[in-house]
Amino acid sequence: MTVTNLEAFAIEFEKAVDIQEQVDVQKQFDIDVAVQANSALADVKAEATALGPNSHAETLGVTSTTSVAGVGSSSSSIAESTSLSSLHPM
């Protein structure tokens, strides 16, 4: 059986996105800590997987925390993840 005169069609669309974000974070800590001795621990897990030709994935992270007896402590964390792929072979 041969089918002829099939209709061909294509769908195109354009989407405009405007994302606005306002954040108000309020935190309160009431902590009573008793520490004896000295210790430090660091543990990080990151994974990036690029599947197929012309693809790239990366996960980068930096975390730091410091505690000084009689003074206080501080911590910071920065993370970035990106993934890219080409639709057409190069």
Secondary structure, 3 states (H helix, E strand, C coil): CCCCCCCCCCCCCCCCCCCCCCCCCCCCCCCCCCCCCCCCCCCCCCCCCCCCCCEEEEEEEEEEEEEECCCEEEEEEEEEEEEEECCCCC
